[in-house]
Amino acid sequence: MASKKSKSMFPHNRSDDAKGARVVIVGSGQAGIQAADSLRARGHIGTLTVIGDEPVLPYQRPPLSKGHLTSGGSIDPLPLRAERFFTEQRIVLRTGVSAASVDRTARTVRLDDGDVLPYDSLILATGAANRSLDITGSELAGIHTLRTLADADALRRELHEARNVLVVGAGFVGLEVAAAARAQGANVTVLEATDRPLSRAVSRYTSDHVTAVHRQAGTHVHTEEVVSFFTGREGRVVGAETETGEHYEADLVIVGIGAIPRTALAAAADLPVANGIVVDDFLRTNDPAVYAIGDCANYPSLHTGTRVRLESVQNATDHGRRVAAVILGDDRCDAEVPWFWSHQGALKLQIAGVRLPDDTAVLCGDPTTGRFSVCCYRNGRLAAVESINRPADHIAARALLASARSPDPILLDDPTFNLKRFAAQPDSAPSRKTSA
């Protein structure tokens, strides 16, 4: 875990009675619920309200693009916390309602049902929204996006009957849905606008392997294909035309072309916004009473030395814990090593750290075995590790990145090199070749 004493880039004041402060959290996803949980766990006793715009108990989102889609009947989502948790912890959970505006002078949040909530500390955990594909035919029935439980339920109902499934966008969600659709026996085609799937997220080694696995499973993956318009019949999608002039048949389309942070509430309150809500090391905005966490937050990363906005369960959970500590007066700036996972059929991809485009990728293991890792180096130091079906490498990578230890890239040329064994060596041990 990285830790440092850091100065805020924005001025702030500290309340002497923080434990009794009124806290309002806008957003009932992973970050918002973790913040509420951590506040109570750290001794906060004041009024604590969580605002969620979905009319259901807060739930885990990762299964929506995986097991939820392939279930035979209706299933309940996995809750982030049991319903009794909110009662026992005296957390007011307002579901099915949205924050309409923030009055920073009066320190109040107005909800779209007319209620006005006062706050001493406001946490914006507004998350992200799917990027839309605004082209001719995008309004046709049978075209889906996937972010919420309602999205997943609608998609699952149609997926069981679909014959030709078209996935627009080869990011994590698109490929997870493609694997689920293929498992259901559908003919699946994936169209990616860039030169390779997951191009913004992983190295070419990993991208090429993931692509090969999907193709071996029978999924048709086409790169550098941009959809121009959708075609329909009687109000329902039947296909898509691309800029290259190709036509792809489809009775079901999933659009997964990325996400954008939900910043409208912050922008309307005149808070700084730039690819997310801009915050400092302590997740504070330029208003000492307002914080932003999770998918919507643009923050300075201790691990990259740059500003980042990460969409992951780990980052949301880490931010929830950290903002609770900050509100209650803990000045330490701690941050877990970022990590992420994606299950695509039998393929399990795990990432530790944050890869940047100019990082140097070095193979660790043999991709032909279906089990290998890619170590990404920045300025000669290990910065991220992508592991395919090698969970032991992933755990080792997280330990190495947390301790700032880095195997010499030349060691990875040895087929007997073992990342787990290297990570288990004492810090003072020399960087030497290890046997499996």
C-alpha positions in Angstrom: 0.0 0.0 0.0 1.4 3.4 -1.0 1.3 6.0 1.8 2.4 9.5 2.2 1.7 12.7 4.1 0.3 15.0 1.4 -0.9 18.6 1.2 -4.2 19.3 -0.4 -4.2 21.2 -3.7 -7.4 22.9 -2.4 -7.8 24.8 0.9 -9.9 23.1 3.4 -11.1 23.4 7.0 -11.6 20.6 9.5 -14.7 20.3 11.8 -14.0 19.7 15.4 -17.2 17.6 15.7 -16.7 15.5 12.5 -18.2 12.4 14.1 -21.5 14.2 14.5 -21.5 15.9 11.2 -24.4 15.5 8.7 -23.2 13.6 5.7 -25.1 13.2 2.4 -23.8 10.7 -0.2 -25.1 11.0 -3.7 -24.8 7.6 -5.3 -25.6 4.2 -4.0 -23.0 2.2 -6.0 -19.9 0.5 -4.6 -18.1 3.7 -3.7 -21.1 5.4 -2.0 -22.1 2.4 0.1 -18.5 1.7 1.1 -18.2 5.3 2.2 -21.3 5.0 4.4 -20.1 1.7 5.9 -16.6 3.1 6.6 -18.0 6.2 8.2 -20.0 4.2 10.7 -17.2 1.7 11.3 -14.9 4.7 12.2 -17.3 6.0 14.7 -19.4 8.6 12.8 -22.6 9.1 14.7 -24.2 12.0 12.8 -27.0 11.9 10.3 -26.0 9.8 7.2 -28.1 9.7 4.1 -27.4 7.8 0.8 -29.2 8.9 -2.4 -29.7 6.2 -5.1 -31.6 6.9 -8.4 -32.4 3.2 -8.9 -35.6 1.9 -7.1 -33.8 -1.2 -5.7 -31.5 -2.1 -2.8 -27.9 -1.3 -3.8 -26.3 -4.2 -5.7 -23.1 -5.5 -7.2 -22.7 -4.6 -10.8 -19.9 -7.0 -12.1 -22.1 -10.1 -12.3 -24.5 -8.2 -14.7 -22.3 -8.8 -17.7 -21.5 -12.4 -16.7 -23.5 -14.9 -14.7 -26.7 -12.7 -14.7 -27.0 -12.9 -18.4 -26.8 -16.7 -18.7 -29.1 -17.5 -15.8 -32.2 -19.4 -16.9 -34.8 -17.7 -14.8 -35.2 -14.5 -12.9 -32.5 -14.0 -10.2 -32.0 -11.4 -7.6 -28.8 -9.3 -7.8 -26.1 -9.7 -5.1 -26.7 -6.9 -2.6 -23.8 -4.6 -1.6 -25.2 -4.8 1.9 -28.2 -6.6 3.4 -31.3 -4.5 3.9 -31.0 -4.7 7.7 -27.5 -3.2 7.5 -29.0 0.2 6.7 -31.4 0.0 9.6 -28.8 -1.3 12.1 -26.3 1.4 11.1 -28.9 4.1 11.1 -28.2 5.0 7.5 -31.1 6.7 5.6 -31.2 5.0 2.2 -33.3 6.9 -0.3 -33.9 4.8 -3.5 -35.6 5.8 -6.7 -34.8 9.5 -6.2 -32.1 11.7 -7.7 -30.2 14.7 -6.6 -31.4 17.7 -8.7 -29.0 20.4 -7.5 -26.5 21.4 -4.8 -26.5 24.8 -3.0 -23.0 25.1 -1.8 -23.7 28.3 0.1 -26.6 26.9 2.1 -24.9 23.4 2.1 -28.1 21.6 0.9 -29.0 19.1 -1.7 -32.3 19.3 -3.4 -33.8 16.1 -4.6 -36.1 15.6 -7.6 -39.0 14.8 -5.4 -38.7 18.3 -3.8 -37.0 17.3 -0.5 -34.0 19.4 0.6 -31.3 17.8 2.7 -28.7 19.8 4.7 -25.1 18.6 4.9 -21.8 19.3 6.6 -20.0 17.0 4.2 -21.2 16.0 0.8 -19.8 13.0 -1.0 -20.4 12.8 -4.8 -20.3 9.1 -5.9 -22.3 9.7 -9.0 -20.5 7.1 -11.1 -20.4 7.0 -14.9 -22.9 6.6 -17.7 -22.6 4.6 -20.9 -21.4 6.5 -23.9 -24.2 6.8 -26.5 -24.0 5.8 -30.2 -26.1 8.6 -31.8 -26.5 7.3 -35.3 -29.5 6.5 -37.6 -31.4 3.6 -36.2 -30.1 3.7 -32.7 -33.7 4.0 -31.4 -34.7 0.6 -32.8 -35.9 -2.1 -30.5 -33.3 -4.8 -29.9 -30.4 -2.4 -29.3 -29.2 -2.5 -25.7 -26.6 -1.0 -23.4 -25.6 -2.5 -20.1 -25.0 -0.7 -16.9 -27.9 -1.2 -14.5 -29.9 -4.2 -13.3 -32.8 -3.1 -15.5 -30.5 -3.1 -18.5 -29.3 -6.6 -17.7 -32.8 -7.9 -17.2 -33.9 -6.5 -20.5 -30.9 -7.9 -22.3 -31.2 -11.3 -20.6 -34.8 -11.7 -21.7 -33.9 -11.2 -25.4 -30.6 -13.0 -25.3 -32.1 -16.4 -24.8 -34.0 -16.0 -28.1 -31.3 -14.3 -30.2 -29.7 -15.9 -33.1 -27.4 -13.2 -34.5 -25.9 -11.0 -31.7 -23.9 -8.0 -32.7 -21.6 -6.4 -30.1 -20.4 -2.9 -30.9 -17.2 -2.2 -29.0 -14.6 -4.7 -27.8 -14.0 -3.3 -24.3 -14.4 -5.4 -21.2 -18.2 -5.2 -21.1 -18.6 -5.9 -24.8 -16.3 -9.0 -24.6 -17.9 -10.3 -21.5 -21.3 -10.1 -23.1 -20.0 -11.6 -26.3 -18.7 -14.6 -24.2 -22.1 -15.0 -22.5 -24.0 -14.8 -25.8 -21.7 -17.4 -27.4 -22.2 -19.7 -24.4 -25.9 -19.4 -25.1 -25.3 -20.7 -28.7 -25.8 -17.4 -30.5 -23.9 -16.4 -33.6 -21.8 -13.5 -32.2 -20.0 -10.8 -34.1 -17.9 -8.1 -32.4 -17.1 -4.8 -34.1 -14.2 -2.7 -32.7 -13.4 0.8 -34.1 -9.7 0.7 -33.2 -7.0 -1.7 -34.4 -7.5 -4.2 -31.6 -9.8 -5.1 -28.7 -9.1 -3.6 -25.3 -6.6 -1.3 -26.9 -6.8 1.4 -24.2 -6.7 -1.0 -21.3 -4.1 -3.7 -22.0 -0.9 -4.5 -23.9 -0.9 -5.9 -27.4 0.2 -9.3 -26.0 -2.8 -9.6 -23.9 -5.1 -8.1 -26.5 -4.0 -10.5 -29.2 -4.5 -13.5 -26.9 -7.9 -12.4 -25.8 -8.9 -11.9 -29.4 -7.6 -15.3 -30.3 -9.6 -17.0 -27.5 -12.8 -15.4 -28.6 -12.2 -16.4 -32.2 -11.4 -20.0 -31.2 -14.8 -20.0 -29.4 -16.5 -19.1 -32.6 -17.0 -15.4 -32.1 -16.3 -13.2 -35.2 -14.1 -10.3 -34.2 -13.6 -7.5 -36.7 -11.3 -4.5 -35.9 -11.3 -1.0 -37.5 -15.0 -1.3 -38.2 -17.1 1.7 -37.4 -20.9 1.4 -37.5 -22.5 4.0 -39.7 -26.2 3.2 -39.1 -28.5 0.4 -38.0 -31.1 -1.1 -40.3 -34.6 -2.2 -39.1 -37.8 -3.8 -40.0 -41.1 -3.0 -38.3 -39.3 -1.0 -35.6 -36.8 -3.7 -34.7 -33.1 -3.9 -35.6 -32.1 -6.4 -38.2 -28.5 -5.3 -39.0 -25.8 -2.7 -39.1 -23.9 -1.0 -41.9 -20.2 0.0 -41.3 -18.1 2.7 -42.9 -16.3 0.1 -44.9 -19.6 -0.8 -46.6 -20.0 -4.2 -44.8 -23.4 -5.3 -43.6 -23.8 -7.4 -40.5 -27.1 -9.2 -39.7 -28.4 -8.8 -36.1 -31.5 -9.5 -34.2 -29.9 -8.2 -31.0 -27.3 -5.5 -30.6 -25.2 -4.6 -27.5 -23.5 -1.2 -27.6 -20.4 -1.0 -25.3 -18.3 1.9 -26.5 -17.1 3.2 -23.1 -18.4 5.4 -20.3 -18.3 9.0 -19.4 -18.3 10.3 -15.8 -21.5 11.7 -14.4 -20.5 15.3 -13.6 -23.6 17.3 -14.4 -24.5 17.8 -10.8 -21.0 19.0 -9.9 -20.7 21.2 -13.0 -24.0 22.9 -12.2 -22.7 23.6 -8.7 -19.6 25.2 -10.2 -17.2 22.6 -9.0 -14.1 21.8 -11.2 -14.7 19.2 -13.9 -12.3 17.7 -16.4 -12.8 14.0 -17.4 -14.5 13.6 -14.0 -14.9 15.7 -10.9 -11.4 17.1 -10.0 -10.2 16.3 -6.5 -7.0 16.4 -4.6 -5.1 13.6 -2.8 -7.8 13.6 -0.1 -10.6 13.3 -2.7 -11.7 16.9 -1.9 -13.0 19.3 -4.5 -12.2 23.0 -4.2 -15.1 23.2 -1.8 -13.9 22.0 1.7 -17.3 20.4 2.3 -17.6 18.5 -1.0 -15.8 15.3 -2.0 -15.9 13.0 -5.1 -15.1 9.3 -5.2 -15.2 6.3 -7.5 -15.9 6.3 -11.2 -16.7 10.0 -11.3 -13.5 11.3 -9.6 -10.4 12.6 -11.4 -7.7 12.3 -8.8 -3.9 12.3 -8.5 -2.7 8.7 -8.5 0.3 7.8 -6.2 1.0 4.8 -8.5 1.2 6.6 -11.9 2.3 10.1 -10.9 -0.6 11.4 -13.1 -4.2 12.3 -12.8 -6.4 9.3 -13.5 -10.1 8.3 -13.4 -10.5 4.6 -12.8 -13.6 2.5 -13.2 -13.2 -0.5 -11.0 -14.6 -2.1 -7.8 -11.3 -1.9 -6.1 -10.9 1.9 -6.8 -14.5 2.5 -5.6 -14.0 0.6 -2.4 -10.6 2.2 -1.8 -12.1 5.7 -2.3 -15.0 4.9 0.0 -12.7 3.9 2.8 -10.4 6.9 2.2 -13.0 9.6 2.1 -14.5 8.3 5.4 -11.1 8.6 7.0 -10.5 12.1 5.6 -13.9 13.4 6.8 -13.2 12.1 10.3 -9.8 13.8 10.4 -7.2 11.1 9.2 -4.6 13.0 7.1 -2.8 9.9 5.8 -3.0 9.6 2.0 -3.2 5.8 1.6 -4.0 4.1 -1.7 -4.2 0.4 -2.5 -2.5 -0.9 -5.6 -5.2 -0.6 -8.3 -6.5 -4.0 -9.6 -9.1 -5.2 -11.9 -10.6 -8.4 -13.3 -12.6 -9.6 -16.3 -14.1 -13.1 -16.8 -14.8 -13.9 -20.5 -16.0 -17.5 -20.6 -13.0 -19.7 -19.5 -10.6 -16.7 -19.8 -9.8 -15.0 -16.5 -7.9 -11.7 -17.0 -6.5 -10.0 -13.9 -4.7 -6.6 -13.9 -2.6 -5.1 -11.1 -1.4 -1.5 -11.4 -2.2 0.9 -14.1 -0.7 0.6 -17.5 0.1 3.7 -19.5 0.4 3.7 -23.4 4.2 4.2 -23.4 5.0 1.4 -21.0 7.2 -1.4 -22.2 5.5 -4.8 -22.2 7.5 -8.0 -21.4 6.1 -11.5 -21.5 6.3 -13.7 -18.5 5.3 -17.2 -19.6 4.2 -18.7 -22.8 0.9 -17.5 -24.3 0.4 -20.8 -26.2 -0.3 -22.5 -22.9 -3.2 -20.1 -22.2 -1.5 -19.2 -18.9 0.9 -16.3 -18.8 1.5 -12.7 -17.6 2.6 -9.5 -19.2 4.8 -7.2 -17.0 4.6 -3.5 -18.0 7.6 -1.3 -17.2 7.8 2.4 -16.8 11.2 4.1 -16.6 12.7 0.7 -15.9 10.4 -0.1 -13.0 7.4 -2.5 -12.8 4.2 -0.5 -13.2 1.5 -3.0 -14.0 1.0 -6.8 -14.6 -1.7 -8.4 -16.8 -2.3 -12.0 -15.9 -4.2 -14.5 -18.0 -5.4 -17.6 -16.0 -2.5 -17.1 -13.5 -4.0 -15.9 -10.3 -0.8 -16.6 -8.4 1.0 -14.1 -10.6 -1.7 -11.5 -9.9 -1.4 -11.8 -6.2 2.4 -11.6 -6.5 2.2 -8.6 -8.7 0.0 -6.7 -6.2 2.6 -7.5 -3.5 5.5 -6.3 -5.6 3.8 -3.1 -6.7 2.7 -2.3 -3.1 6.4 -2.7 -1.9 7.8 -0.9 -5.0 9.9 -4.0 -5.9 10.7 -4.7 -9.5 12.2 -7.8 -11.1 14.8 -6.9 -13.8 13.1 -7.4 -17.1 15.9 -9.7 -18.3 14.8 -12.2 -15.7 11.6 -12.7 -17.5 13.4 -14.2 -20.5 14.2 -17.3 -18.5 11.3 -19.8 -18.9 11.8 -21.0 -15.4 11.3 -17.5 -13.8 8.5 -17.6 -11.3 6.9 -14.3 -10.3 5.4 -15.7 -7.2 8.8 -17.0 -6.0 10.4 -13.7 -6.7 7.8 -11.8 -4.8 8.3 -14.2 -1.8 12.0 -13.3 -1.6 13.1 -10.9 1.2 13.4 -7.3 0.1 17.1 -7.5 0.5 17.5 -10.6 -1.6 19.3 -10.0 -4.9 17.4 -10.0 -8.1 18.4 -13.4 -9.5 16.8 -16.1 -11.6 14.5 -18.4 -9.8 13.4 -21.9 -10.6 9.8 -22.9 -10.9 
